């Protein structure tokens, strides 16, 4: 006795046992698709068995043929219908193979109601679970079988059931289209909810940054007013009013915008990043494997604090998308600081599309649009004609900003 062969046989038996257990678990777990397929397969096999073995003709005219053929037909029909959802093309070909086999062997086409019911169920399943193109191809493939049976003398009522069979297939196609439309609508709704959550999260982040900026400037106002009042070089009443108003504004700002912070978030005093920290950001991205060319022109030091932070965040999000989704690539970042606006351009030559990842998780582009919209700016993002992806933003600078 060969021990190696025994081991191989044992592994084979173990594999079949595991597959059987998994199939039983799917049935027990109540998978509606598996249960429905099994029920239809059993019903179809039962109808054919009754037509093959019941001389009283309870299922229409009895199916003629030798005993082995009458025993084989229910098994073939049942196995085919069991595949109606997973392999509709194979199901359809299996049903017609059984019909053709019966006609070729017996030379006596049957008008059995069982075959007609099975064909209607198969036609509906073909439309509901196969694409329109594949379903039409399956119908075309079976045309020669229909012609052959018709030459033998009619068979399974095909002359009368052809139009109803097409109607059942079209009904299945309609159900499939409606099911796909419902699935697409649900997916779009889920993406919309994710986009809204991303927008809300970005607004919270912006509010947090603005809170820190406004709080800083109000603190300066309060300290200056308090210092001027202490020196006695200005009208005490006016300075007292400035100090009082500034303290009230600071308190209200902290109270209203502070509620937008995450409950577990620390309210540290770390300075917000800006254009001056973009080189550090570029170095960190280079260390992660993405070559970055950074060019900054103009006077970034004169930018308003809120714009300064937003420029950094837009570049940070764009480079993160390139790093995650563009594949092997390099990125170019150009910042132009003028008197009237700041222009931002991030391009890459990668093969991927950052928007795909943006829709899947993070929604970085939605956050960028929200941030740019706060300043009344413009954002354009999309694939480049020569390959890669480009993000271009313009943030106008309002007069009088600190």
PLY file of the C-alpha trace (Angstrom):
ply
format ascii 1.0
element vertex 402
property float x
property float y
property float z
element edge 401
property int vertex1
property int vertex2
end_header
0.00 0.00 0.00
1.35 3.37 -1.04
1.36 5.86 1.89
1.68 8.82 -0.49
-1.43 7.80 -2.39
-3.34 7.33 0.87
-2.33 10.85 1.93
-3.48 12.31 -1.41
-6.80 10.45 -1.18
-7.28 11.72 2.36
-6.63 15.30 1.25
-9.10 14.89 -1.61
-11.80 13.54 0.71
-11.10 16.34 3.18
-11.45 18.95 0.42
-14.77 17.51 -0.75
-16.01 17.37 2.83
-15.11 21.03 3.40
-16.91 22.07 0.20
-20.01 20.11 1.20
-19.98 21.67 4.67
-19.65 25.14 3.16
-22.58 24.50 0.83
-24.71 23.25 3.74
-23.78 26.30 5.79
-24.87 28.58 2.96
-28.21 26.80 2.87
-28.64 26.85 6.64
-27.66 30.52 6.86
-30.69 31.34 4.79
-29.09 32.68 1.63
-32.22 33.46 -0.42
-30.44 33.01 -3.74
-29.17 29.52 -2.93
-32.49 28.42 -1.47
-34.45 29.76 -4.45
-32.13 28.10 -6.96
-32.35 24.78 -5.11
-36.15 24.99 -4.96
-36.47 25.76 -8.68
-34.03 22.98 -9.56
-35.95 20.44 -7.49
-39.29 21.58 -8.95
-37.99 21.40 -12.53
-36.44 17.98 -12.01
-39.63 16.77 -10.34
-41.83 17.93 -13.23
-39.60 16.18 -15.77
-39.49 13.02 -13.65
-43.28 12.93 -13.41
-43.58 13.43 -17.18
-41.00 10.69 -17.81
-42.32 8.03 -15.42
-46.03 8.72 -15.02
-48.05 7.08 -17.82
-51.19 8.94 -16.74
-49.72 12.13 -18.20
-50.18 14.37 -15.15
-47.55 16.74 -16.59
-48.83 16.66 -20.19
-47.81 14.02 -22.69
-45.41 11.48 -21.24
-41.74 11.68 -22.22
-40.77 8.72 -24.35
-37.44 6.95 -24.32
-35.48 4.11 -22.72
-35.34 3.93 -18.89
-31.79 5.26 -18.68
-32.80 8.37 -20.68
-35.89 8.98 -18.55
-33.70 8.69 -15.44
-31.04 11.00 -16.87
-33.31 13.84 -18.05
-34.52 14.95 -14.56
-30.93 15.00 -13.30
-29.71 17.11 -16.23
-32.64 19.54 -15.93
-32.22 19.84 -12.15
-28.45 20.43 -12.38
-28.98 23.05 -15.10
-31.61 24.98 -13.14
-29.39 24.94 -10.06
-26.92 27.05 -12.08
-29.51 29.64 -13.15
-27.95 32.42 -11.07
-24.25 31.56 -11.12
-23.98 30.36 -14.75
-27.12 31.30 -16.71
-25.53 30.53 -20.09
-24.56 27.04 -18.95
-28.05 26.55 -17.51
-29.68 27.46 -20.82
-27.41 25.20 -22.85
-27.97 22.35 -20.37
-31.76 22.56 -20.72
-31.57 22.51 -24.49
-29.02 19.71 -24.42
-31.51 17.58 -22.48
-34.32 18.41 -24.95
-32.11 17.70 -27.98
-30.89 14.41 -26.48
-34.46 13.22 -25.91
-35.49 14.12 -29.46
-32.41 12.60 -31.13
-32.63 9.29 -29.27
-36.36 8.72 -29.41
-37.03 10.34 -32.82
-40.31 11.19 -31.18
-40.60 14.88 -30.16
-42.60 15.37 -27.01
-45.28 17.95 -26.27
-44.65 17.63 -22.53
-45.83 20.53 -20.38
-42.85 19.88 -18.09
-40.34 20.90 -20.75
-42.35 24.02 -21.59
-42.42 25.11 -17.93
-38.69 24.44 -17.61
-38.00 26.48 -20.75
-40.05 29.41 -19.44
-38.18 29.31 -16.11
-34.87 29.06 -17.95
-35.74 31.95 -20.29
-36.64 34.20 -17.37
-33.46 33.24 -15.51
-31.37 33.89 -18.62
-32.77 37.41 -18.87
-32.54 38.13 -15.13
-28.99 36.91 -14.53
-27.10 37.27 -17.83
-26.29 40.43 -19.75
-28.52 41.31 -22.69
-25.72 40.55 -25.14
-24.94 37.16 -23.63
-28.64 36.32 -23.34
-29.27 37.18 -26.98
-26.23 35.10 -27.95
-27.61 32.14 -25.97
-30.96 32.44 -27.73
-29.17 32.56 -31.10
-27.06 29.51 -30.25
-30.16 27.43 -29.52
-31.83 28.39 -32.82
-30.25 25.42 -34.70
-31.56 23.08 -32.00
-35.06 24.49 -32.46
-34.78 24.07 -36.22
-33.62 20.46 -35.82
-36.48 19.60 -33.48
-38.97 21.30 -35.79
-37.74 19.13 -38.68
-38.40 16.07 -36.54
-42.01 17.05 -36.15
-42.58 19.98 -33.80
-41.35 19.08 -30.36
-42.20 20.58 -26.93
-44.72 22.94 -28.45
-41.98 25.23 -29.76
-44.15 26.64 -32.51
-46.60 27.89 -29.87
-44.17 28.67 -27.03
-41.58 30.68 -29.00
-43.25 34.05 -28.41
-44.06 33.39 -24.71
-40.49 32.19 -24.25
-39.20 35.50 -25.63
-41.64 37.31 -23.35
-40.27 35.47 -20.30
-36.72 36.38 -21.34
-37.68 40.05 -21.74
-39.38 39.96 -18.33
-36.13 38.70 -16.84
-34.20 41.45 -18.61
-36.59 44.05 -17.17
-36.15 42.67 -13.66
-32.37 42.71 -14.08
-32.38 46.31 -15.30
-34.57 47.44 -12.41
-32.38 45.57 -9.94
-29.25 47.20 -11.35
-30.92 50.62 -11.26
-31.84 50.12 -7.60
-28.30 48.99 -6.80
-26.81 51.98 -8.62
-29.18 54.36 -6.81
-28.20 52.85 -3.46
-24.50 53.15 -4.33
-24.94 56.77 -5.41
-26.80 57.51 -2.19
-23.99 55.93 -0.17
-21.39 57.98 -2.07
-23.47 61.11 -1.50
-23.60 60.40 2.22
-19.84 59.86 2.27
-19.31 63.12 0.39
-21.54 64.98 2.85
-19.65 63.45 5.76
-16.35 64.45 4.15
-17.64 67.98 3.61
-18.80 68.21 7.21
-15.44 66.91 8.43
-13.61 69.46 6.27
-15.83 72.27 7.56
-15.03 71.18 11.08
-11.34 71.23 10.27
-11.61 74.68 8.67
-13.60 75.99 11.63
-10.92 74.66 13.97
-8.19 76.42 12.01
-10.18 79.66 11.79
-10.88 79.42 15.50
-7.17 79.34 16.22
-6.47 82.21 13.81
-9.30 84.45 15.02
-8.52 83.67 18.63
-4.89 84.66 18.05
-5.78 88.01 16.49
-8.39 88.82 19.10
-5.90 87.99 21.82
-3.48 90.47 20.25
-6.20 93.13 20.14
-7.05 92.56 23.77
-3.40 92.70 24.83
-2.73 95.87 22.85
-5.80 97.58 24.22
-4.89 96.53 27.74
-1.32 97.79 27.25
-2.46 101.14 25.88
-4.88 101.54 28.73
-2.16 100.75 31.27
0.18 103.34 29.74
-2.44 106.08 30.08
-1.68 107.46 26.57
-5.17 106.99 25.20
-8.73 107.66 26.28
-9.40 105.19 29.03
-13.07 104.80 28.19
-12.37 103.98 24.53
-9.66 101.53 25.35
-11.81 99.93 28.01
-14.57 99.47 25.43
-12.10 97.93 22.95
-10.80 95.59 25.58
-14.29 94.61 26.71
-15.53 94.02 23.13
-12.43 92.06 22.25
-12.76 89.81 25.28
-16.43 89.20 24.53
-15.68 88.38 20.90
-12.90 86.02 21.94
-15.16 84.25 24.42
-18.02 83.90 21.92
-15.69 82.64 19.21
-14.30 79.98 21.49
-17.77 79.01 22.67
-19.41 78.75 19.22
-16.58 77.31 17.14
-15.21 75.18 19.96
-18.28 72.92 19.79
-17.24 71.90 16.26
-14.12 70.16 17.54
-14.15 66.41 17.88
-14.99 65.37 21.46
-11.71 63.53 21.95
-9.61 66.09 20.12
-6.93 67.97 21.97
-7.06 71.76 21.69
-3.33 72.29 21.65
-1.52 75.52 20.89
0.54 74.12 17.99
0.81 76.76 15.23
-1.16 76.04 12.07
1.00 75.09 9.05
1.32 77.41 6.07
3.24 77.99 2.85
6.45 78.20 4.85
6.07 74.55 5.86
5.51 73.26 2.31
9.18 72.38 1.88
9.01 70.18 4.98
5.86 68.57 3.54
7.61 67.99 0.21
10.56 66.36 1.99
8.25 63.96 3.81
6.52 63.02 0.55
9.89 62.50 -1.14
10.89 60.21 1.72
7.73 58.19 1.02
8.90 57.57 -2.55
7.27 60.36 -4.58
9.65 62.86 -6.23
8.28 66.38 -5.75
9.40 69.63 -7.40
8.22 72.64 -5.37
8.28 76.19 -6.75
6.99 79.17 -4.72
6.93 82.65 -6.20
5.83 86.00 -4.80
5.62 86.97 -1.14
4.05 84.10 0.84
4.87 85.81 4.13
2.27 88.49 3.37
-0.59 86.01 2.95
-3.55 86.21 5.35
-3.37 83.47 7.95
-6.52 81.67 6.80
-5.33 81.62 3.16
-1.88 80.50 4.27
-3.33 77.46 6.06
-5.66 76.62 3.16
-2.82 76.66 0.63
-0.92 74.17 2.76
-3.95 71.92 3.22
-4.78 71.86 -0.49
-1.23 70.91 -1.43
-1.12 68.34 1.37
-4.35 66.65 0.22
-3.35 66.69 -3.45
0.06 65.14 -2.77
-1.55 62.52 -0.54
-3.88 61.53 -3.39
-0.95 61.30 -5.82
1.03 59.19 -3.36
-1.88 56.80 -2.80
-3.42 56.47 -6.23
-1.14 57.65 -9.04
1.29 54.75 -8.94
4.93 55.35 -9.93
5.01 59.07 -10.70
6.53 62.45 -9.94
4.66 65.57 -8.84
5.17 69.28 -9.55
3.83 71.89 -7.12
3.69 75.55 -8.12
2.53 78.31 -5.77
2.11 81.85 -7.08
1.52 84.63 -4.53
0.29 87.88 -6.11
-1.46 90.94 -4.73
-4.93 89.87 -5.84
-4.85 86.06 -5.49
-2.85 82.94 -4.74
-2.66 80.28 -7.46
-1.96 76.64 -6.66
-1.12 73.93 -9.18
-0.29 70.31 -8.40
0.32 67.98 -11.36
1.63 64.44 -11.72
2.49 62.05 -14.53
1.14 58.90 -12.90
-1.02 56.22 -14.47
-3.74 56.27 -11.82
-6.58 58.71 -11.26
-6.69 60.20 -7.75
-10.41 60.74 -8.11
-10.97 56.98 -7.91
-9.44 56.80 -4.47
-11.15 60.05 -3.56
-14.52 58.46 -4.19
-13.59 55.29 -2.40
-12.34 56.90 0.79
-11.44 60.32 2.08
-13.16 62.47 -0.56
-10.15 64.80 -0.62
-11.36 66.66 -3.69
-14.67 67.41 -1.96
-12.74 68.83 0.98
-10.59 70.97 -1.33
-13.68 72.35 -3.06
-15.23 73.21 0.29
-12.08 74.97 1.41
-11.73 76.96 -1.83
-15.42 77.90 -1.80
-15.01 79.62 1.57
-12.76 82.23 -0.08
-14.89 82.50 -3.22
-12.14 80.83 -5.22
-12.00 78.34 -8.06
-10.89 74.71 -8.18
-10.37 72.55 -11.27
-9.32 68.93 -11.00
-9.12 66.24 -13.65
-6.94 64.03 -15.84
-4.28 65.70 -17.95
-4.35 65.22 -21.75
-0.88 63.68 -21.77
-1.52 61.45 -18.76
-1.55 62.00 -15.04
-3.78 64.29 -13.00
-3.89 68.00 -12.27
-5.36 70.09 -9.44
-5.52 73.86 -9.96
-6.92 76.32 -7.44
-7.16 80.08 -7.15
-7.79 81.80 -3.81
-8.61 85.51 -4.11
-7.15 87.84 -1.51
-9.74 90.26 -0.08
-8.50 93.72 0.85
-8.05 94.45 4.45
-7.38 90.94 5.68
-4.77 90.80 8.42
0 1
1 2
2 3
3 4
4 5
5 6
6 7
7 8
8 9
9 10
10 11
11 12
12 13
13 14
14 15
15 16
16 17
17 18
18 19
19 20
20 21
21 22
22 23
23 24
24 25
25 26
26 27
27 28
28 29
29 30
30 31
31 32
32 33
33 34
34 35
35 36
36 37
37 38
38 39
39 40
40 41
41 42
42 43
43 44
44 45
45 46
46 47
47 48
48 49
49 50
50 51
51 52
52 53
53 54
54 55
55 56
56 57
57 58
58 59
59 60
60 61
61 62
62 63
63 64
64 65
65 66
66 67
67 68
68 69
69 70
70 71
71 72
72 73
73 74
74 75
75 76
76 77
77 78
78 79
79 80
80 81
81 82
82 83
83 84
84 85
85 86
86 87
87 88
88 89
89 90
90 91
91 92
92 93
93 94
94 95
95 96
96 97
97 98
98 99
99 100
100 101
101 102
102 103
103 104
104 105
105 106
106 107
107 108
108 109
109 110
110 111
111 112
112 113
113 114
114 115
115 116
116 117
117 118
118 119
119 120
120 121
121 122
122 123
123 124
124 125
125 126
126 127
127 128
128 129
129 130
130 131
131 132
132 133
133 134
134 135
135 136
136 137
137 138
138 139
139 140
140 141
141 142
142 143
143 144
144 145
145 146
146 147
147 148
148 149
149 150
150 151
151 152
152 153
153 154
154 155
155 156
156 157
157 158
158 159
159 160
160 161
161 162
162 163
163 164
164 165
165 166
166 167
167 168
168 169
169 170
170 171
171 172
172 173
173 174
174 175
175 176
176 177
177 178
178 179
179 180
180 181
181 182
182 183
183 184
184 185
185 186
186 187
187 188
188 189
189 190
190 191
191 192
192 193
193 194
194 195
195 196
196 197
197 198
198 199
199 200
200 201
201 202
202 203
203 204
204 205
205 206
206 207
207 208
208 209
209 210
210 211
211 212
212 213
213 214
214 215
215 216
216 217
217 218
218 219
219 220
220 221
221 222
222 223
223 224
224 225
225 226
226 227
227 228
228 229
229 230
230 231
231 232
232 233
233 234
234 235
235 236
236 237
237 238
238 239
239 240
240 241
241 242
242 243
243 244
244 245
245 246
246 247
247 248
248 249
249 250
250 251
251 252
252 253
253 254
254 255
255 256
256 257
257 258
258 259
259 260
260 261
261 262
262 263
263 264
264 265
265 266
266 267
267 268
268 269
269 270
270 271
271 272
272 273
273 274
274 275
275 276
276 277
277 278
278 279
279 280
280 281
281 282
282 283
283 284
284 285
285 286
286 287
287 288
288 289
289 290
290 291
291 292
292 293
293 294
294 295
295 296
296 297
297 298
298 299
299 300
300 301
301 302
302 303
303 304
304 305
305 306
306 307
307 308
308 309
309 310
310 311
311 312
312 313
313 314
314 315
315 316
316 317
317 318
318 319
319 320
320 321
321 322
322 323
323 324
324 325
325 326
326 327
327 328
328 329
329 330
330 331
331 332
332 333
333 334
334 335
335 336
336 337
337 338
338 339
339 340
340 341
341 342
342 343
343 344
344 345
345 346
346 347
347 348
348 349
349 350
350 351
351 352
352 353
353 354
354 355
355 356
356 357
357 358
358 359
359 360
360 361
361 362
362 363
363 364
364 365
365 366
366 367
367 368
368 369
369 370
370 371
371 372
372 373
373 374
374 375
375 376
376 377
377 378
378 379
379 380
380 381
381 382
382 383
383 384
384 385
385 386
386 387
387 388
388 389
389 390
390 391
391 392
392 393
393 394
394 395
395 396
396 397
397 398
398 399
399 400
400 401
